């Protein structure tokens, strides 16, 4: 049977969930590349923007552990409607200080000073902090609801195709949001990226309201319990081998977080204060859309641990690309293709290479966690598979801010800054490899006992 015939088997709620995800991802990625720059222009100083952005990513990846239980209890449809109200409100709060005149953006995003103090008033800090928290909470509800719908509504034997479509939709939404945001902010100002995100959330709300129907519930499936979820979390985190793994593998997330922490600041400081970071980072979803199936077909037989290690090393290599023009003392501001500066071209190459690393690492991580889990606890461990992303993002924010402000700007050593970031990736890849060897030995001992 052809793939087109298989696609026709998916019910309408499956497509409704994917359309909802498209607009939610369009909303988020219309602002993702500029959050650190916006916070900096709003007077949050040198170090807080990346730290706050790290907290945002941490909550988005951590909270689904809890919000998934709440969504099961109240139902996916109610949870999604609530989530988009939170997202819409959060995005509006982010732009509100500029739109109402309560606050104002600095004329320049990145002064040459390496340690800019916090100048934002408490009203601006309160509104933007509330906005970030609402976006975090809303986004965390979306993740388990949409992925859960895809799982529940994929016909028998077509779950793999269902998630492939879902992943494709995520990246199409990412591209759409970035392009739409670029044209809006180019004709207005940076704050209006949040108007774009609010508009996309508004559309998603009505997609859910008008087209989304609660998936059929398996009467035999146990409902998630929030108390049990919290208890399981503490149970998992008391198991040393899993905590060690979390720390080691979070190096991937740490480097990935710098796409939205250090790279925007680096382009702003060393290339152009008006760099179209949203268009540069669009290389990530484009590469994934174009090469996902090819990479899976050619390298799908690689062992999970090797694939993860390759993925992390590719990310490290991507960061090292930034060193080439610096070592050759090339002018990052010089145009190389039309009006595209060398620094912009390098950013596109770096982000594209990072996407290839993601293709090797992302899906195989779940396989490796399943292998690592003790017998009978595979499902429990899989429920916490996003913790490495959460941990890497939480650490990546403040550490990325330190590397950029203290090393690249204050010390004037951008090459060293990129070496440190790449070195963390190499250390993570080495640690994963050694951990895998140790785990195999432990399992052999346990089997022999």
Secondary structure, 3 states (H helix, E strand, C coil): CCHHHHHCCCCHHHHHHHHHHHHHHHHHHCCHHHHHHHHHHCCCCCCHHHHHHHHHHHHHHHCHHHHHHHHHHHCHHHHHHHHHHHHHHHHHHHHHHHHHCCCCCCCCCCCCCCCCCCCCCHHHHHHHHHHHHHHHHHHHHHHHHHHHHHHHHCCCCCHHHHHHHHHHHHHHHHHHHHHHHHHHHHHCCHHHHHHHHHHHHHHHHHHHHHHCCCCCCCCCCCCCCHHHHHHHHHHHHCCHHHHHHHHHHHHHHHHHHCCCCHHHHHHHHHCCCCCCHHHHCCHHHHHHHHHHHHHHHHHCCCCHHHHHHHHHHHHHHHHHHHHHHHHCCCCCCCEEECCEEHHHHHHHHHHHHHHHHHHHHHHHHHHHHHHHCCCCCHHHHHCCCCHHHHHHHHHHHHHHHHHHHHHHHHCCCHHHHHHHHHHHHHHHHHHHHHHHHHHHHHHHHHHHC
